[in-house]
């Protein structure tokens, strides 16, 4: 049951909000198992679409998967939040705001270029997802972040995208632009809100987009307060593009550990022992 403060729109410093965006691996592609349905009363997600499972756009719900949309599955944000809940003090609550479009290029989230690119999209399945987001994923992420920030404090941004186009420096520049656009419009301190960028399935595990990882790893060296999240030991499912259920669980823990390493090393030590 969500506590009353969420209805009052009074900002709570102990309610930590994380924005998540990307493509299919951020949406989540693994079956939701019984173990995934046991969720802390301190872990929430904001509905960024309406859904047949009862979710209503712009409202908080307990973070029972799927977090991204009613038609998504288990993804890294699930175990990112759960891992933080296990480590941070009991007064802290975690909220996830997730927008992801399977198969999309990073430009779908570039507010200055996405309209014309999205207008040319011809794949029916992608258009269905875009329709759920009002055909503007960036604007939906921004508007839901503004709604969420009435209740809590934005503490970080998680990206998992790159299988489509993370093969050159332009991808890095676009990711940085999107982060800066969000920072300017949401007015958060950029040195207090890290950007965490996840690796895709690695070459050594058969990852068919593993060649994106060298570009992804450059982000940490190019820009301040930007950190790469390792996908080491995060095994794929049979398509070698998406992670398995256990791969997502571990990747989520890696996101949480990386976040704590750059914000609270003491808590990171505690987290590391749980991996």
Protein Blocks (a to p, Z undefined) as FASTA:
>chain_A
ZZfklmnopacfklccdddeddfklnopadcdfklmpccfkbccddfbdcfkopaghiac
dfbdcfkbmmbccdfklmmmmmmmmmmcfkbccdddddddehiafklmmmklmmmmmmmp
mbfklmmmmmmnoopaklmmmmmmmmmmmmmccfbdcddehklmmmbfklmmmmmmmmmm
mmmmnopafklmccdddddddfklopaklmmmmmmmmmmmmpghiacddfehiacdfkom
accfklmmmmmmmmmmmmmmmmommlmmmmmmmZZ
